[in-house]
Amino acid sequence: MTESTPLRIGTRGSKLALAQTNMVIARLREAHEELTERRAVELIVIKTTGDRVSGELLTEMGGKGLFSKELDEALLKGEIDIGIHSMKDLPTWMPDGIALHAIMERQDARDAFVSDKADSLATLPPASTVGTMSLRRRAQILHKYPQLQVVPIKGNVDTRLNLVRTGAIDATLLAVAGLNRLGQQADITQALDPEEILPAVGQGALAATCRTHDLRSNHLISALADPTTTATVIAERAMLNALNGNCYTPVAGYAVVDGNGQLTIKGVLAHPDGNEYHSGVRSGGVDEAEALGRGLGIELLEKGGTILMDAPKAVEKQVIHKHPEMREET
C-alpha cells in the first residue's frame, strides 16, 4: 500500500457505530496531513452477524464476536485496513494476524439509568421491570435490588428508549458514552456510580484493529493512542482473560489511574441471578497494568469458579422480551 492509497476504514452500520467511526476519522485527519484530502479515507460499512440476527441472544448472552467477526475477516482478506469498534464489544482473544489498539481518551465509562418512573434504581417501586440484555447489569441489579424484576430486551438505543417511554418496561440501563456520542445526553436520568453498577470491561473506550504486519495502518492508529486509556484497558482485559470470561458469565471490570500514576482495578464475578457475587480490588503502578488485571482475575476465579459452570444453565432459562424490529446495538 502506498501513501496515496485510500485508507479503508470498516465499521458496522448502526447509528452509534457510524458516529464513533466518523469521530475517529476526524481525529485521524487532524493527526495526519496526508489524510486531509477528501478521498484519502474511505468508510466501508460491513454488516455483521449480530446485525443480521434478530431472534437470538446476542452480545453478552450470545458472543461478543458476533459484532466483530466479519470486520476481522475483511481485515485478513485485505478488504479494509482498519476496523473501528467499541472496546467492550470485542472478544477476549483477538484472531491471529490482527493487532488491537485502544484509541483516543476514554469517555465516561458509567452506565446510564433511564426511567420515567423513578430517579434511580434505588427508588424504583418493588416489582418494577428493568430491561436489559446484559448479564453483567442483570446480576448486579438483582444482587443489590432483589425486589426488582430484570427482563431481557433487544434493540438499538432508540428502540430500548422507546420501551421505557411507552411503559413497556419501567427502566433500562445503557452506556453513558454511547448516549453522549449520539448527542442524547438528555435521555439520561442518572449516571450510575461504578460502586453501584460496575461497568463492562472496556466500556467508554474505542478500539481500532488492523493487520499485525500492516506498518502504515499501525503507524496511523498509534497517533490516536491515549496512554491512560491503554493502561486501563490492558488491565481490564487481562482480568477477563484470566477468568476465561465468556458470553454466559456476568463479569465487570473497571480500572482508573490517579494523579500519581497509580492504577486501581476493581472486578466483579457474579451468578446471573445475583445471589452469588464476588468482588476484588488491586492497585499498583501503571507499568503493572497487565499483572494487576491478571492477578485480580485469578483471585475472582478462586472465589467463584463454580459460577463459570453454572451460569450457562441460568441463561438458557431466560425468555426474550419480544418487540417489533428489535436489534442489538453496541
Secondary structure, 3 states (H helix, E strand, C coil): CCCCCCEEEEECCCHHHHHHHHHHHHHHHHHCHHHCCHHHEEEEECCCHHHHCCCCCCECCCEHHHHCHHHHHHHHCCCCCEEEEEHHHCCCCCCCCEEEEEECCCCCCCEEEEECCCCCCCCCCCCCEEECCCHHHHHHHHHHCCCCEEECCCCCHHHHHHHHHCCCCCEEEEEHHHHHHCCCHHHCCEECCCCCCCCCCCCCCEEEEEECCCHHHHHHHHCCCCHHHHHHHHHHHHHHHHHCCCCCCCEEEEEEECCCCEEEEEEEEECCCCCCEEEEEEEEEHHHHHHHHHHHHHHHHHHHHHHHHHHHHHHHCCCCCCCCCCCCCC
